[in-house]
Amino acid sequence: MPTTSDWNSWAQAASSVQLDAGRHTISLKRATGDSGNVNIDSLALLQPNSAGSEHRW
């Protein structure tokens, strides 16, 4: 996650994953050395080249 100056400053993070047809479980985990100081507001799964169409579950 990108570092920001304080809790009132927000940033976005993106990651690409390849998901084949079927059911999947997506997890956000912190590593041993991470501070854990994050505030996740939302998670969106977007299809590539879909002109911004969002699929939220």
PQR file with spaces between the fields and no chain letter, atoms N, CA, C, O and H, PARSE charges and radii, in Angstrom:
ATOM       1  N    MET     1       0.837   -1.165    0.000 -0.4000 1.5000
ATOM       2  CA   MET     1       0.000    0.000    0.000 -0.0000 2.0000
ATOM       3  C    MET     1       0.895    1.245    0.000  0.5500 1.7000
ATOM       4  O    MET     1       1.923    1.263    0.676 -0.5500 1.4000
ATOM       5  N    PRO     2       0.518    2.269   -0.741 -0.5600 1.5000
ATOM       6  CA   PRO     2       1.313    3.492   -0.759  0.2800 2.0000
ATOM       7  C    PRO     2       1.263    4.209    0.592  0.5500 1.7000
ATOM       8  O    PRO     2       0.230    4.225    1.262 -0.5500 1.4000
ATOM       9  N    THR     3       2.370    4.788    0.972 -0.4000 1.5000
ATOM      10  CA   THR     3       2.441    5.564    2.205 -0.0000 2.0000
ATOM      11  C    THR     3       1.875    6.954    1.958  0.5500 1.7000
ATOM      12  O    THR     3       2.154    7.563    0.926 -0.5500 1.4000
ATOM      13  H    THR     3       3.209    4.775    0.428  0.4000 1.0000
ATOM      14  N    THR     4       1.076    7.466    2.906 -0.4000 1.5000
ATOM      15  CA   THR     4       0.558    8.832    2.834 -0.0000 2.0000
ATOM      16  C    THR     4       1.024    9.591    4.069  0.5500 1.7000
ATOM      17  O    THR     4       1.549    8.994    5.009 -0.5500 1.4000
ATOM      18  H    THR     4       0.849    6.971    3.745  0.4000 1.0000
ATOM      19  N    SER     5       0.832   10.903    4.068 -0.4000 1.5000
ATOM      20  CA   SER     5       1.351   11.733    5.158 -0.0000 2.0000
ATOM      21  C    SER     5       0.556   11.597    6.459  0.5500 1.7000
ATOM      22  O    SER     5       1.122   11.775    7.538 -0.5500 1.4000
ATOM      23  H    SER     5       0.405   11.388    3.305  0.4000 1.0000
ATOM      24  N    ASP     6      -0.744   11.285    6.382 -0.4000 1.5000
ATOM      25  CA   ASP     6      -1.567   11.150    7.583 -0.0000 2.0000
ATOM      26  C    ASP     6      -2.867   10.417    7.237  0.5500 1.7000
ATOM      27  O    ASP     6      -3.079   10.038    6.085 -0.5500 1.4000
ATOM      28  H    ASP     6      -1.203   11.140    5.505  0.4000 1.0000
ATOM      29  N    TRP     7      -3.739   10.218    8.239 -0.4000 1.5000
ATOM      30  CA   TRP     7      -4.980    9.482    8.038 -0.0000 2.0000
ATOM      31  C    TRP     7      -5.970   10.208    7.150  0.5500 1.7000
ATOM      32  O    TRP     7      -6.894    9.587    6.624 -0.5500 1.4000
ATOM      33  H    TRP     7      -3.566   10.525    9.175  0.4000 1.0000
ATOM      34  N    ASN     8      -5.797   11.520    6.971 -0.4000 1.5000
ATOM      35  CA   ASN     8      -6.698   12.300    6.123 -0.0000 2.0000
ATOM      36  C    ASN     8      -6.272   12.308    4.664  0.5500 1.7000
ATOM      37  O    ASN     8      -6.980   12.856    3.819 -0.5500 1.4000
ATOM      38  H    ASN     8      -5.047   12.024    7.398  0.4000 1.0000
ATOM      39  N    SER     9      -5.145   11.720    4.359 -0.4000 1.5000
ATOM      40  CA   SER     9      -4.646   11.633    2.982 -0.0000 2.0000
ATOM      41  C    SER     9      -4.872   10.211    2.482  0.5500 1.7000
ATOM      42  O    SER     9      -4.500    9.245    3.148 -0.5500 1.4000
ATOM      43  H    SER     9      -4.570   11.275    5.045  0.4000 1.0000
ATOM      44  N    TRP    10      -5.484   10.088    1.307 -0.4000 1.5000
ATOM      45  CA   TRP    10      -5.828    8.788    0.765 -0.0000 2.0000
ATOM      46  C    TRP    10      -4.989    8.495   -0.474  0.5500 1.7000
ATOM      47  O    TRP    10      -4.515    9.415   -1.141 -0.5500 1.4000
ATOM      48  H    TRP    10      -5.786   10.872    0.766  0.4000 1.0000
ATOM      49  N    ALA    11      -4.809    7.233   -0.774 -0.4000 1.5000
ATOM      50  CA   ALA    11      -4.085    6.805   -1.964 -0.0000 2.0000
ATOM      51  C    ALA    11      -4.754    5.546   -2.505  0.5500 1.7000
ATOM      52  O    ALA    11      -5.506    4.874   -1.798 -0.5500 1.4000
ATOM      53  H    ALA    11      -5.194    6.485   -0.232  0.4000 1.0000
ATOM      54  N    GLN    12      -4.476    5.244   -3.741 -0.4000 1.5000
ATOM      55  CA   GLN    12      -5.004    4.026   -4.349 -0.0000 2.0000
ATOM      56  C    GLN    12      -3.858    3.080   -4.671  0.5500 1.7000
ATOM      57  O    GLN    12      -2.743    3.511   -4.966 -0.5500 1.4000
ATOM      58  H    GLN    12      -3.866    5.790   -4.315  0.4000 1.0000
ATOM      59  N    ALA    13      -4.142    1.812   -4.613 -0.4000 1.5000
ATOM      60  CA   ALA    13      -3.178    0.779   -4.991 -0.0000 2.0000
ATOM      61  C    ALA    13      -3.850   -0.124   -6.013  0.5500 1.7000
ATOM      62  O    ALA    13      -5.061   -0.338   -5.959 -0.5500 1.4000
ATOM      63  H    ALA    13      -5.048    1.463   -4.374  0.4000 1.0000
ATOM      64  N    ALA    14      -3.074   -0.648   -6.933 -0.4000 1.5000
ATOM      65  CA   ALA    14      -3.614   -1.547   -7.947 -0.0000 2.0000
ATOM      66  C    ALA    14      -2.693   -2.751   -8.098  0.5500 1.7000
ATOM      67  O    ALA    14      -1.478   -2.658   -7.923 -0.5500 1.4000
ATOM      68  H    ALA    14      -2.090   -0.474   -6.977  0.4000 1.0000
ATOM      69  N    SER    15      -3.298   -3.868   -8.424 -0.4000 1.5000
ATOM      70  CA   SER    15      -2.543   -5.087   -8.662 -0.0000 2.0000
ATOM      71  C    SER    15      -3.287   -5.911   -9.704  0.5500 1.7000
ATOM      72  O    SER    15      -4.517   -5.970   -9.689 -0.5500 1.4000
ATOM      73  H    SER    15      -4.285   -3.944   -8.566  0.4000 1.0000
ATOM      74  N    SER    16      -2.562   -6.532  -10.589 -0.4000 1.5000
ATOM      75  CA   SER    16      -3.178   -7.384  -11.611 -0.0000 2.0000
ATOM      76  C    SER    16      -3.084   -8.840  -11.183  0.5500 1.7000
ATOM      77  O    SER    16      -2.044   -9.293  -10.705 -0.5500 1.4000
ATOM      78  H    SER    16      -1.563   -6.484  -10.601  0.4000 1.0000
ATOM      79  N    VAL    17      -4.169   -9.559  -11.357 -0.4000 1.5000
ATOM      80  CA   VAL    17      -4.191  -10.996  -11.077 -0.0000 2.0000
ATOM      81  C    VAL    17      -4.897  -11.699  -12.224  0.5500 1.7000
ATOM      82  O    VAL    17      -5.790  -11.128  -12.850 -0.5500 1.4000
ATOM      83  H    VAL    17      -5.014   -9.191  -11.745  0.4000 1.0000
ATOM      84  N    GLN    18      -4.508  -12.913  -12.495 -0.4000 1.5000
ATOM      85  CA   GLN    18      -5.139  -13.733  -13.515 -0.0000 2.0000
ATOM      86  C    GLN    18      -6.084  -14.680  -12.817  0.5500 1.7000
ATOM      87  O    GLN    18      -5.644  -15.527  -12.040 -0.5500 1.4000
ATOM      88  H    GLN    18      -3.783  -13.376  -11.986  0.4000 1.0000
ATOM      89  N    LEU    19      -7.376  -14.559  -13.074 -0.4000 1.5000
ATOM      90  CA   LEU    19      -8.372  -15.431  -12.463 -0.0000 2.0000
ATOM      91  C    LEU    19      -9.076  -16.224  -13.556  0.5500 1.7000
ATOM      92  O    LEU    19      -9.739  -15.656  -14.423 -0.5500 1.4000
ATOM      93  H    LEU    19      -7.734  -13.871  -13.705  0.4000 1.0000
ATOM      94  N    ASP    20      -8.924  -17.526  -13.501 -0.4000 1.5000
ATOM      95  CA   ASP    20      -9.634  -18.397  -14.434 -0.0000 2.0000
ATOM      96  C    ASP    20     -11.080  -18.538  -13.969  0.5500 1.7000
ATOM      97  O    ASP    20     -11.414  -18.151  -12.849 -0.5500 1.4000
ATOM      98  H    ASP    20      -8.385  -17.987  -12.796  0.4000 1.0000
ATOM      99  N    ALA    21     -11.926  -19.083  -14.812 -0.4000 1.5000
ATOM     100  CA   ALA    21     -13.332  -19.271  -14.463 -0.0000 2.0000
ATOM     101  C    ALA    21     -13.450  -20.101  -13.194  0.5500 1.7000
ATOM     102  O    ALA    21     -12.676  -21.034  -12.976 -0.5500 1.4000
ATOM     103  H    ALA    21     -11.655  -19.398  -15.721  0.4000 1.0000
ATOM     104  N    GLY    22     -14.419  -19.757  -12.366 -0.4000 1.5000
ATOM     105  CA   GLY    22     -14.641  -20.504  -11.131 -0.0000 2.0000
ATOM     106  C    GLY    22     -14.623  -19.597   -9.918  0.5500 1.7000
ATOM     107  O    GLY    22     -14.482  -18.381  -10.045 -0.5500 1.4000
ATOM     108  H    GLY    22     -15.047  -19.000  -12.543  0.4000 1.0000
ATOM     109  N    ARG    23     -14.763  -20.178   -8.767 -0.4000 1.5000
ATOM     110  CA   ARG    23     -14.814  -19.450   -7.501 -0.0000 2.0000
ATOM     111  C    ARG    23     -13.398  -19.206   -6.977  0.5500 1.7000
ATOM     112  O    ARG    23     -12.535  -20.079   -7.067 -0.5500 1.4000
ATOM     113  H    ARG    23     -14.877  -21.166   -8.664  0.4000 1.0000
ATOM     114  N    HIS    24     -13.169  -18.007   -6.429 -0.4000 1.5000
ATOM     115  CA   HIS    24     -11.859  -17.639   -5.889 -0.0000 2.0000
ATOM     116  C    HIS    24     -12.029  -16.917   -4.561  0.5500 1.7000
ATOM     117  O    HIS    24     -13.063  -16.296   -4.312 -0.5500 1.4000
ATOM     118  H    HIS    24     -13.870  -17.297   -6.356  0.4000 1.0000
ATOM     119  N    THR    25     -11.021  -16.997   -3.714 -0.4000 1.5000
ATOM     120  CA   THR    25     -10.968  -16.254   -2.465 -0.0000 2.0000
ATOM     121  C    THR    25      -9.792  -15.286   -2.563  0.5500 1.7000
ATOM     122  O    THR    25      -8.669  -15.694   -2.859 -0.5500 1.4000
ATOM     123  H    THR    25     -10.181  -17.501   -3.916  0.4000 1.0000
ATOM     124  N    ILE    26     -10.052  -14.009   -2.315 -0.4000 1.5000
ATOM     125  CA   ILE    26      -9.013  -12.990   -2.359 -0.0000 2.0000
ATOM     126  C    ILE    26      -8.796  -12.487   -0.942  0.5500 1.7000
ATOM     127  O    ILE    26      -9.753  -12.142   -0.250 -0.5500 1.4000
ATOM     128  H    ILE    26     -10.964  -13.678   -2.074  0.4000 1.0000
ATOM     129  N    SER    27      -7.534  -12.444   -0.502 -0.4000 1.5000
ATOM     130  CA   SER    27      -7.198  -12.008    0.853 -0.0000 2.0000
ATOM     131  C    SER    27      -6.221  -10.850    0.813  0.5500 1.7000
ATOM     132  O    SER    27      -5.350  -10.790   -0.055 -0.5500 1.4000
ATOM     133  H    SER    27      -6.756  -12.725   -1.064  0.4000 1.0000
ATOM     134  N    LEU    28      -6.365   -9.938    1.749 -0.4000 1.5000
ATOM     135  CA   LEU    28      -5.387   -8.885    1.972 -0.0000 2.0000
ATOM     136  C    LEU    28      -4.680   -9.238    3.276  0.5500 1.7000
ATOM     137  O    LEU    28      -5.315   -9.317    4.328 -0.5500 1.4000
ATOM     138  H    LEU    28      -7.072   -9.987    2.455  0.4000 1.0000
ATOM     139  N    LYS    29      -3.384   -9.449    3.211 -0.4000 1.5000
ATOM     140  CA   LYS    29      -2.632   -9.865    4.393 -0.0000 2.0000
ATOM     141  C    LYS    29      -1.453   -8.927    4.610  0.5500 1.7000
ATOM     142  O    LYS    29      -0.909   -8.359    3.663 -0.5500 1.4000
ATOM     143  H    LYS    29      -2.867   -9.385    2.357  0.4000 1.0000
ATOM     144  N    ARG    30      -1.075   -8.777    5.847 -0.4000 1.5000
ATOM     145  CA   ARG    30       0.116   -7.992    6.136 -0.0000 2.0000
ATOM     146  C    ARG    30       1.259   -8.922    6.500  0.5500 1.7000
ATOM     147  O    ARG    30       1.068   -9.952    7.146 -0.5500 1.4000
ATOM     148  H    ARG    30      -1.517   -9.238    6.617  0.4000 1.0000
ATOM     149  N    ALA    31       2.453   -8.532    6.067 -0.4000 1.5000
ATOM     150  CA   ALA    31       3.648   -9.327    6.334 -0.0000 2.0000
ATOM     151  C    ALA    31       4.182   -9.000    7.727  0.5500 1.7000
ATOM     152  O    ALA    31       3.755   -8.022    8.341 -0.5500 1.4000
ATOM     153  H    ALA    31       2.608   -7.696    5.542  0.4000 1.0000
ATOM     154  N    THR    32       5.101   -9.804    8.221 -0.4000 1.5000
ATOM     155  CA   THR    32       5.663   -9.647    9.555 -0.0000 2.0000
ATOM     156  C    THR    32       6.215   -8.242    9.788  0.5500 1.7000
ATOM     157  O    THR    32       6.012   -7.684   10.867 -0.5500 1.4000
ATOM     158  H    THR    32       5.448  -10.598    7.722  0.4000 1.0000
ATOM     159  N    GLY    33       6.906   -7.656    8.813 -0.4000 1.5000
ATOM     160  CA   GLY    33       7.528   -6.350    8.984 -0.0000 2.0000
ATOM     161  C    GLY    33       6.603   -5.163    8.752  0.5500 1.7000
ATOM     162  O    GLY    33       7.027   -4.023    8.940 -0.5500 1.4000
ATOM     163  H    GLY    33       7.071   -8.110    7.937  0.4000 1.0000
ATOM     164  N    ASP    34       5.350   -5.390    8.348 -0.4000 1.5000
ATOM     165  CA   ASP    34       4.411   -4.295    8.081 -0.0000 2.0000
ATOM     166  C    ASP    34       3.863   -3.718    9.382  0.5500 1.7000
ATOM     167  O    ASP    34       3.689   -4.445   10.361 -0.5500 1.4000
ATOM     168  H    ASP    34       5.006   -6.316    8.195  0.4000 1.0000
ATOM     169  N    SER    35       3.592   -2.421    9.395 -0.4000 1.5000
ATOM     170  CA   SER    35       3.062   -1.761   10.593 -0.0000 2.0000
ATOM     171  C    SER    35       1.592   -2.085   10.828  0.5500 1.7000
ATOM     172  O    SER    35       1.138   -2.063   11.972 -0.5500 1.4000
ATOM     173  H    SER    35       3.734   -1.831    8.601  0.4000 1.0000
ATOM     174  N    GLY    36       0.840   -2.383    9.779 -0.4000 1.5000
ATOM     175  CA   GLY    36      -0.584   -2.642    9.920 -0.0000 2.0000
ATOM     176  C    GLY    36      -1.409   -1.375    9.962  0.5500 1.7000
ATOM     177  O    GLY    36      -2.618   -1.440   10.183 -0.5500 1.4000
ATOM     178  H    GLY    36       1.208   -2.400    8.849  0.4000 1.0000
ATOM     179  N    ASN    37      -0.793   -0.226    9.757 -0.4000 1.5000
ATOM     180  CA   ASN    37      -1.501    1.052    9.779 -0.0000 2.0000
ATOM     181  C    ASN    37      -2.118    1.336    8.417  0.5500 1.7000
ATOM     182  O    ASN    37      -1.629    2.184    7.671 -0.5500 1.4000
ATOM     183  H    ASN    37       0.189   -0.172    9.577  0.4000 1.0000
ATOM     184  N    VAL    38      -3.190    0.626    8.098 -0.4000 1.5000
ATOM     185  CA   VAL    38      -3.887    0.820    6.832 -0.0000 2.0000
ATOM     186  C    VAL    38      -5.380    0.974    7.107  0.5500 1.7000
ATOM     187  O    VAL    38      -5.895    0.498    8.119 -0.5500 1.4000
ATOM     188  H    VAL    38      -3.587   -0.063    8.704  0.4000 1.0000
ATOM     189  N    ASN    39      -6.046    1.634    6.205 -0.4000 1.5000
ATOM     190  CA   ASN    39      -7.490    1.803    6.275 -0.0000 2.0000
ATOM     191  C    ASN    39      -8.025    1.483    4.891  0.5500 1.7000
ATOM     192  O    ASN    39      -7.954    2.318    3.990 -0.5500 1.4000
ATOM     193  H    ASN    39      -5.628    2.021    5.384  0.4000 1.0000
ATOM     194  N    ILE    40      -8.560    0.285    4.713 -0.4000 1.5000
ATOM     195  CA   ILE    40      -9.087   -0.149    3.421 -0.0000 2.0000
ATOM     196  C    ILE    40     -10.533    0.328    3.327  0.5500 1.7000
ATOM     197  O    ILE    40     -11.391   -0.117    4.090 -0.5500 1.4000
ATOM     198  H    ILE    40      -8.618   -0.394    5.445  0.4000 1.0000
ATOM     199  N    ASP    41     -10.797    1.227    2.398 -0.4000 1.5000
ATOM     200  CA   ASP    41     -12.150    1.762    2.230 -0.0000 2.0000
ATOM     201  C    ASP    41     -12.988    0.880    1.307  0.5500 1.7000
ATOM     202  O    ASP    41     -14.175    0.668    1.556 -0.5500 1.4000
ATOM     203  H    ASP    41     -10.100    1.588    1.778  0.4000 1.0000
ATOM     204  N    SER    42     -12.373    0.368    0.245 -0.4000 1.5000
ATOM     205  CA   SER    42     -13.118   -0.485   -0.668 -0.0000 2.0000
ATOM     206  C    SER    42     -12.163   -1.331   -1.488  0.5500 1.7000
ATOM     207  O    SER    42     -10.962   -1.069   -1.548 -0.5500 1.4000
ATOM     208  H    SER    42     -11.409    0.541    0.043  0.4000 1.0000
ATOM     209  N    LEU    43     -12.722   -2.342   -2.111 -0.4000 1.5000
ATOM     210  CA   LEU    43     -11.983   -3.227   -3.002 -0.0000 2.0000
ATOM     211  C    LEU    43     -12.833   -3.414   -4.242  0.5500 1.7000
ATOM     212  O    LEU    43     -14.010   -3.758   -4.141 -0.5500 1.4000
ATOM     213  H    LEU    43     -13.698   -2.554   -2.061  0.4000 1.0000
ATOM     214  N    ALA    44     -12.255   -3.193   -5.400 -0.4000 1.5000
ATOM     215  CA   ALA    44     -12.991   -3.339   -6.654 -0.0000 2.0000
ATOM     216  C    ALA    44     -12.248   -4.310   -7.560  0.5500 1.7000
ATOM     217  O    ALA    44     -11.025   -4.243   -7.688 -0.5500 1.4000
ATOM     218  H    ALA    44     -11.299   -2.913   -5.482  0.4000 1.0000
ATOM     219  N    LEU    45     -12.989   -5.204   -8.180 -0.4000 1.5000
ATOM     220  CA   LEU    45     -12.438   -6.108   -9.185 -0.0000 2.0000
ATOM     221  C    LEU    45     -12.904   -5.614  -10.537  0.5500 1.7000
ATOM     222  O    LEU    45     -14.105   -5.529  -10.792 -0.5500 1.4000
ATOM     223  H    LEU    45     -13.982   -5.259   -8.075  0.4000 1.0000
ATOM     224  N    LEU    46     -11.969   -5.289  -11.397 -0.4000 1.5000
ATOM     225  CA   LEU    46     -12.299   -4.740  -12.709 -0.0000 2.0000
ATOM     226  C    LEU    46     -11.809   -5.673  -13.801  0.5500 1.7000
ATOM     227  O    LEU    46     -10.724   -6.246  -13.699 -0.5500 1.4000
ATOM     228  H    LEU    46     -10.993   -5.358  -11.190  0.4000 1.0000
ATOM     229  N    GLN    47     -12.603   -5.822  -14.833 -0.4000 1.5000
ATOM     230  CA   GLN    47     -12.169   -6.604  -15.987 -0.0000 2.0000
ATOM     231  C    GLN    47     -11.240   -5.753  -16.830  0.5500 1.7000
ATOM     232  O    GLN    47     -11.513   -4.572  -17.041 -0.5500 1.4000
ATOM     233  H    GLN    47     -13.484   -5.356  -14.916  0.4000 1.0000
ATOM     234  N    PRO    48     -10.140   -6.330  -17.322 -0.5600 1.5000
ATOM     235  CA   PRO    48      -9.230   -5.565  -18.184  0.2800 2.0000
ATOM     236  C    PRO    48      -9.947   -5.038  -19.424  0.5500 1.7000
ATOM     237  O    PRO    48     -10.811   -5.712  -19.985 -0.5500 1.4000
ATOM     238  N    ASN    49      -9.587   -3.849  -19.839 -0.4000 1.5000
ATOM     239  CA   ASN    49     -10.138   -3.229  -21.046 -0.0000 2.0000
ATOM     240  C    ASN    49     -11.649   -3.110  -21.027  0.5500 1.7000
ATOM     241  O    ASN    49     -12.294   -3.207  -22.071 -0.5500 1.4000
ATOM     242  H    ASN    49      -8.885   -3.302  -19.384  0.4000 1.0000
ATOM     243  N    SER    50     -12.221   -2.899  -19.844 -0.4000 1.5000
ATOM     244  CA   SER    50     -13.676   -2.838  -19.742 -0.0000 2.0000
ATOM     245  C    SER    50     -14.184   -1.408  -19.629  0.5500 1.7000
ATOM     246  O    SER    50     -15.343   -1.199  -19.270 -0.5500 1.4000
ATOM     247  H    SER    50     -11.696   -2.820  -18.996  0.4000 1.0000
ATOM     248  N    ALA    51     -13.359   -0.434  -19.921 -0.4000 1.5000
ATOM     249  CA   ALA    51     -13.740    0.984  -19.894 -0.0000 2.0000
ATOM     250  C    ALA    51     -14.333    1.384  -18.559  0.5500 1.7000
ATOM     251  O    ALA    51     -15.287    2.160  -18.507 -0.5500 1.4000
ATOM     252  H    ALA    51     -12.418   -0.604  -20.213  0.4000 1.0000
ATOM     253  N    GLY    52     -13.762    0.848  -17.452 -0.4000 1.5000
ATOM     254  CA   GLY    52     -14.149    1.272  -16.112 -0.0000 2.0000
ATOM     255  C    GLY    52     -15.370    0.590  -15.534  0.5500 1.7000
ATOM     256  O    GLY    52     -15.849    1.010  -14.480 -0.5500 1.4000
ATOM     257  H    GLY    52     -12.987    0.218  -17.493  0.4000 1.0000
ATOM     258  N    SER    53     -15.899   -0.445  -16.177 -0.4000 1.5000
ATOM     259  CA   SER    53     -17.048   -1.125  -15.584 -0.0000 2.0000
ATOM     260  C    SER    53     -16.571   -1.886  -14.349  0.5500 1.7000
ATOM     261  O    SER    53     -15.614   -2.658  -14.416 -0.5500 1.4000
ATOM     262  H    SER    53     -15.511   -0.785  -17.033  0.4000 1.0000
ATOM     263  N    GLU    54     -17.240   -1.662  -13.234 -0.4000 1.5000
ATOM     264  CA   GLU    54     -16.822   -2.252  -11.977 -0.0000 2.0000
ATOM     265  C    GLU    54     -17.743   -3.412  -11.577  0.5500 1.7000
ATOM     266  O    GLU    54     -18.944   -3.395  -11.844 -0.5500 1.4000
ATOM     267  H    GLU    54     -18.017   -1.035  -13.179  0.4000 1.0000
ATOM     268  N    HIS    55     -17.164   -4.386  -10.949 -0.4000 1.5000
ATOM     269  CA   HIS    55     -17.886   -5.531  -10.404 -0.0000 2.0000
ATOM     270  C    HIS    55     -17.536   -5.607   -8.941  0.5500 1.7000
ATOM     271  O    HIS    55     -16.402   -5.944   -8.602 -0.5500 1.4000
ATOM     272  H    HIS    55     -16.188   -4.401  -10.732  0.4000 1.0000
ATOM     273  N    ARG    56     -18.490   -5.299   -8.042 -0.4000 1.5000
ATOM     274  CA   ARG    56     -18.230   -5.299   -6.611 -0.0000 2.0000
ATOM     275  C    ARG    56     -19.016   -6.438   -5.964  0.5500 1.7000
ATOM     276  O    ARG    56     -20.198   -6.642   -6.242 -0.5500 1.4000
ATOM     277  H    ARG    56     -19.411   -5.025   -8.317  0.4000 1.0000
ATOM     278  N    TRP    57     -18.330   -7.165   -5.102 -0.4000 1.5000
ATOM     279  CA   TRP    57     -18.959   -8.249   -4.360 -0.0000 2.0000
ATOM     280  C    TRP    57     -18.778   -8.006   -2.903  0.5500 1.7000
ATOM     281  O    TRP    57     -19.234   -8.803   -2.083 -0.5500 1.4000
ATOM     282  H    TRP    57     -17.369   -6.999   -4.877  0.4000 1.0000
